[in-house]
Amino acid sequence: MSERIEKMRSRLTATFAPLECQLVDDSHLHAGHAGAASGAGHYSVRIVSDRFDGLNRVARHRLVYDCLRDMMTSDIHALNIIALAPSEVEK
C-alpha cells in the first residue's frame, strides 16, 4: 500500500474513529490528465463514522477536506468522498 494511502488512513482514523475506512488510489484511471502531471493522485474514500451523524453531505465533506487539508495542496489532486453515519449503512 502506498505511503500516501497510509498517511491518509492514519489521519482519517485519528480524526473520525471510523467503523469503516476504505481508500482506493484511482490515479491510474487518470493517466494523461492535466492534474496527474503534478504527481498528485486521484483517490476515493468511503468512511463511516459517528462524527457524520446529523450532518449534511457538504458538512461531512468539509470535515474530510479539513482533515487532509495540507495533502490537498501537494499529494491529492482529486478526492471522491462517500461519508456516512452508521445508521445509513445497510446491515
Secondary structure in CASP SS format (residue, H / E / C, confidence):
PFRMAT SS
TARGET T0000
AUTHOR 0000-0000-0000
METHOD secondary structure of the structure
MODEL  1
M C 1.00
S C 1.00
E H 1.00
R H 1.00
I H 1.00
E H 1.00
K H 1.00
M H 1.00
R H 1.00
S H 1.00
R H 1.00
L H 1.00
T H 1.00
A H 1.00
T H 1.00
F H 1.00
A C 1.00
P C 1.00
L C 1.00
E E 1.00
C E 1.00
Q E 1.00
L E 1.00
V E 1.00
D E 1.00
D C 1.00
S H 1.00
H H 1.00
L H 1.00
H H 1.00
A C 1.00
G C 1.00
H C 1.00
A H 1.00
G H 1.00
A H 1.00
A H 1.00
S H 1.00
G C 1.00
A C 1.00
G E 1.00
H E 1.00
Y E 1.00
S E 1.00
V E 1.00
R E 1.00
I E 1.00
V E 1.00
S C 1.00
D H 1.00
R H 1.00
F H 1.00
D C 1.00
G C 1.00
L C 1.00
N C 1.00
R H 1.00
V H 1.00
A H 1.00
R H 1.00
H H 1.00
R H 1.00
L H 1.00
V H 1.00
Y H 1.00
D H 1.00
C H 1.00
L C 1.00
R H 1.00
D H 1.00
M H 1.00
M H 1.00
T C 1.00
S C 1.00
D C 1.00
I E 1.00
H E 1.00
A E 1.00
L E 1.00
N E 1.00
I E 1.00
I E 1.00
A E 1.00
L E 1.00
A C 1.00
P H 1.00
S H 1.00
E H 1.00
V C 1.00
E C 1.00
K C 1.00
END
